């Protein structure tokens, strides 16, 4: 019944040992495992955490939580991982990556409708039916999960879209001079922070 997987954030004074748990009942097949490890491990949560600690992120920042950044980063690189050297056809990889984000976006929109606008189970079922999901038990489970964990899906989806938006802006502005490696280095050098701060640092980097 637990999440598909999760990374246990390492202590600031012992980040050499890292632990990831995954739930075999929720993660099935090589592709699921591949994208899950990209999210939880490399280049996701584990990599971002160890890099932050190893380059000297102030210890006090480990006490602060910015899930929009951390979950957004992990979802962003999970999205990219569909295009890694994983045996998928290029067009198939793009389709699966976009489908994954579309599903996440659907849940994020439902999150707003349930927890902000007060949708009940009936409205939730009607929304899901418009996407071809007409099983009432599924709708009931989705509604209860959203109501029990407000804004959970938003931190993944909205955070990921922030990174994708900054990347699109950088690619448009820099053209052939855009470096994926340097773009990612800049983001991880900033470390977990509100996107108002990340955007400010991004604009400085882009203007150099």
C-alpha positions in Angstrom: 0.0 0.0 0.0 3.0 2.3 0.2 4.2 4.6 -2.6 5.8 3.1 -5.7 9.2 4.1 -4.3 10.9 6.6 -2.0 14.4 7.9 -1.2 15.4 8.3 2.4 17.2 11.6 2.6 20.7 11.0 4.0 22.0 12.7 7.1 24.1 15.8 6.4 27.1 14.2 8.1 26.8 10.8 6.5 25.6 11.2 2.9 27.9 8.4 1.6 25.2 5.8 2.5 21.9 6.2 0.7 18.8 4.1 0.7 16.0 3.8 -1.8 12.9 1.6 -1.2 10.6 0.5 -4.0 7.3 -1.3 -3.9 7.3 -4.3 -6.3 3.4 -4.3 -6.3 3.5 -0.8 -7.8 6.7 -1.0 -9.9 6.4 -3.6 -12.6 8.7 -4.2 -15.6 12.1 -2.9 -16.6 10.8 0.5 -17.9 8.9 1.3 -14.6 12.0 0.4 -12.6 14.2 2.4 -14.9 12.2 5.6 -14.6 11.6 5.1 -10.9 15.3 4.8 -10.3 15.8 7.9 -12.4 13.3 9.7 -10.1 14.5 8.4 -6.8 18.2 7.8 -7.5 20.3 9.0 -10.4 19.9 11.7 -11.5 16.9 12.4 -9.2 16.6 12.7 -5.4 19.7 10.8 -4.4 22.0 12.7 -6.9 20.5 16.1 -6.1 20.8 15.5 -2.3 24.4 14.2 -2.4 25.5 17.0 -4.7 23.9 19.7 -2.5 25.7 18.3 0.6 29.0 17.7 -1.1 29.5 21.1 -2.6 28.9 22.9 0.7 25.2 23.8 0.9 24.7 25.5 4.2 23.6 23.0 6.9 20.6 25.2 7.9 19.1 24.6 4.5 18.7 20.9 5.2 16.1 21.9 7.8 14.0 23.7 5.2 11.7 21.9 2.8 11.0 23.0 -0.8 9.1 20.0 -2.3 8.3 21.9 -5.4 12.0 22.0 -6.2 12.9 18.5 -5.0 9.9 16.7 -6.4 9.9 18.9 -9.5 13.6 18.1 -10.2 13.0 14.3 -9.7 9.9 14.4 -12.0 11.8 16.5 -14.6 14.7 14.0 -14.8 12.3 11.1 -14.8 10.7 12.7 -17.8 14.1 13.0 -19.5 14.9 9.4 -18.6 12.5 8.1 -21.2 15.0 9.4 -23.8 18.0 7.9 -22.2 19.7 4.8 -23.7 17.1 2.4 -22.4 16.3 0.4 -25.5 13.1 2.4 -26.4 12.4 3.6 -29.9 12.8 7.4 -30.1 9.2 8.0 -31.0 7.9 5.5 -28.4 10.0 7.2 -25.8 8.6 10.6 -26.6 5.1 9.3 -26.5 5.6 7.6 -23.1 7.2 10.7 -21.6 4.4 13.0 -22.7 1.8 10.4 -21.6 3.4 10.3 -18.1 3.3 14.1 -17.8 -0.3 14.2 -19.1 -1.4 11.7 -16.5 0.4 13.7 -13.8 -1.2 16.9 -15.1 -4.7 15.3 -14.9 -4.2 14.4 -11.3 -2.8 17.8 -10.5 -5.9 19.5 -12.0 -8.1 17.1 -10.0 -6.1 18.0 -6.9 -7.1 21.6 -7.4 -10.7 20.8 -8.1 -11.1 18.5 -5.1 -9.2 20.4 -2.5 -9.8 24.0 -3.6 -13.1 24.0 -5.4 -14.6 21.2 -3.3 -15.4 18.6 -5.9 -17.1 15.5 -4.5 -16.7 11.9 -5.6 -19.4 12.3 -8.2 -17.7 15.2 -10.0 -14.4 13.4 -9.7 -15.9 10.4 -11.4 -17.4 12.6 -14.2 -14.0 14.2 -14.8 -12.2 10.8 -15.0 -14.9 9.5 -17.3 -14.1 12.2 -19.8 -10.6 10.6 -20.1 -12.1 7.2 -20.6 -11.8 6.1 -17.0 -15.3 5.0 -16.0 -14.7 2.5 -13.2 -16.4 3.9 -10.1 -14.1 2.1 -7.7 -11.1 3.7 -9.4 -12.8 7.1 -9.1 -13.5 6.5 -5.4 -9.9 5.6 -4.7 -8.6 8.6 -6.7 -10.9 10.9 -4.8 -10.0 9.6 -1.4 -6.2 9.7 -2.2 -6.5 13.4 -3.3 -8.6 14.4 -0.4 -6.2 12.7 2.1 -3.1 14.4 0.6 -3.9 17.9 -0.7 -1.5 19.5 -3.2 0.6 16.3 -3.3 0.4 16.0 -7.1 1.0 19.7 -7.6 4.5 19.7 -6.2 5.5 17.1 -8.7 3.7 18.5 -11.7 4.1 22.3 -11.2 7.7 21.8 -10.1 8.5 19.8 -13.2 6.8 22.4 -15.4 8.9 25.1 -13.9 12.1 23.3 -14.9 10.8 22.5 -18.4 9.7 26.2 -18.8 13.2 27.5 -17.8 14.8 24.9 -20.1 12.7 26.0 -23.0 13.5 29.7 -22.3 17.2 28.9 -22.1 17.2 26.9 -25.3 15.3 29.7 -27.1 17.7 32.4 -25.8 21.0 30.5 -26.2 20.3 28.5 -29.4 23.3 26.3 -30.3 25.2 27.6 -27.2 22.7 26.0 -24.8 24.4 23.3 -22.7 22.2 20.8 -21.0 25.0 20.0 -18.6 25.5 23.7 -17.6 21.8 24.3 -17.3 21.5 21.4 -14.8 24.6 22.4 -13.0 23.2 25.9 -12.4 19.9 24.5 -11.0 21.7 22.1 -8.7 24.2 24.8 -7.6 21.2 26.9 -6.4 19.8 23.9 -4.6 16.3 23.4 -3.2 14.7 26.9 -2.8 11.4 28.7 -3.7 11.1 29.1 -7.5 11.1 32.9 -7.0 14.7 32.4 -5.9 15.5 29.8 -8.5 14.1 32.0 -11.3 16.2 35.0 -10.1 19.4 32.9 -10.2 18.3 31.4 -13.6 18.0 34.9 -15.1 21.4 35.9 -13.9 22.9 32.7 -15.4 21.0 33.3 -18.7 22.3 36.9 -18.9 26.0 36.0 -18.5 
